[in-house]
Amino acid sequence: MRNPFRVAIITGIPGVGKTTVLQLVEEKAVEERMNIFIANYGTYMIETAAKEGIAKDRDELRKLKLRDQLELQRLAAENIIKDAFEKLGATGYLLVDTHSVVKTIVGYWPGLPEHVIDVFKPDLIVLIESTPELIHQRQIKDTTRKRSDFGGPQAIRELRDFARYSAVASAVLYGSAVAIVENPEGRPEAAASKIIELLQNI
């Protein structure tokens, strides 16, 4: 039912500050002497997509045809678990940095469908959240990504709700716990500390 190491899937919609929080989680894990490996699912997918010549960045990845994305999902999940075994052995914590739902050109698409959950077998799924208004402000300030298609706070609220639905649906498959961790403005360390606490209790 489980991989030998603990597995936590850390999700959050674009602009929530997930990258910053996970950097702090990694720092705090070192302080706590926790054996931890953080794998960015998008990075694994884009590396595979680049090798196949079908996408060159994450924004292009989101716009791929559904069947192409499904195959990339499967390969990425398998590669993450392979690397986790090499880095963690039979102990420690694998954190998968990803999205529980993805907005595509054909609608909302689950980022953690059954064929992915069957590989990860997560103990915990964490949704990092902030208010839609705050996320919208962060997206506007982020000039490194093309995010004009995400819309305003109402569209962000809808995406957040779909992310929650998708996380719970995925959790049902392996009896995973689901937790919401708030990332308030200017206090990412609080969110990181909460995630460390959750990890220590799985």
C-alpha positions, 0 to 999 in steps of 0.5 A: 500500500505504501512506498518504504519512505514517507510521501507527501504531495505538496500542491498549490495554484500558481502564485500561492508562493509554493516555491518559497515555502518549499525552500524553507521546508528544505532548510527546516528539514536540515535543522531537524535532521530529516532525510528529505528529497523534494522533487518538482513534478513539472521539472521532471515532465518538462525534461521528458517533453524537451527530449521528445521535442513537444514542449520547452517550458511549463506554460507550453506544457499546460497547453499540450494535448491531453493524451500527451500530458497523460504519458508525460505524467506517468513517466515523470512519476516513475522517474521521481520514485526511482530517484527517491529510492536512490536518494532516500533508500527505505527511510526519509521523506519524498515531497512531490512539488506539483498541482492537484489540478491544471487549467488546460485549453480543454478545461480543468484536468486532474494533476493527480489521477489514479495512474499517478497516485498508484506510483506515489502512494501518498501518505499526505496531500497538502494544499498551500493556499492564500486568498484569491486576491493575494494570489492575483497580486503575486501573479501580476508581480511575477514577470517570469511567467505568462499568467495572463490567462489565469484571470482575476480573483474569481477565476483563481477562486474557481481554480482553488476550489477545483484543486481541493476537489481533485486533492480529496478525490486523489486521497480517497484512492490510497487513504491519504490525509489532506491538509490545507496550509495557509501561506499569509503574506510575509510569513512563508516560514509559518507555512513551512513550519506547519508542513514540517509538523505534518511530515513528522506525524505521518 
